[in-house]
Amino acid sequence: MITSFVVNGYLPLFFWSFLAATLVPVGSEWFLAALVIKDYDPMLLLCVASAGNVLGALTTYALGFFGSERLTRRILRMKPETIDKAHGIFMRYGIWSLLFSWLPLIGDALCLAGGALKIPVTVFFPLVLAGKILRYWAVIQLMSPGFLF
């Protein structure tokens, strides 16, 4: 029973959340919402989804940190406009823009830009973590009012 509980819920949520924070074009909110509706533990869902999503963001950050323009433009096929937009946001709002790393499309580019600009991981990590926790918390709130507040 416990194995199917983990295999059919938390583990897939972790992997789906991880993929959603990489350059793979998937979303994880719908899966999280489904698990909330099925009465999975909201706090554990928040932790699992956030952990997977932050690790995915760190993976994208590492690609930017260690990668090159060839990697981002040719292999990952990121549009120059998306990368330029992320760099522009960084130039305008600084590291605080990482709080919006949860946004579709531009969030991945922000994480990649954070790595490419060599933002220290000690700065990158807490900002991305805060943004991603708040996003998943909001999804859980919408699906089960009364969680935490």
C-alpha angles and dihedrals in degrees: 000000000000091000094056089045090058097037094047096043129011101030095050089045090054093051094042090050091047092052092046090061095050126069090277106113101234134117128222103192094086091055092047090050091051091052091049089053089050088057099250114163105281095208092051090046089052092051096045096046093045093048093051093045095048092048088051090050090050089052090053089045090053090051089055094042097049100022131084138224088267090058096049099041105031108027101030090034094218110172113248088229091059093049092045090049091052091049089049091052089050091050092048102039103019123209091338088077086075087076084074095054088115093070116110115261097346091059092063090048090050091054091047091048090048089058095042090051089050094237104180111259088230087065097036097051102056094044094050092043092053093049094047095046091051092050094051091042088055091051091051090047091053092050098042113020112207098043105139094335 
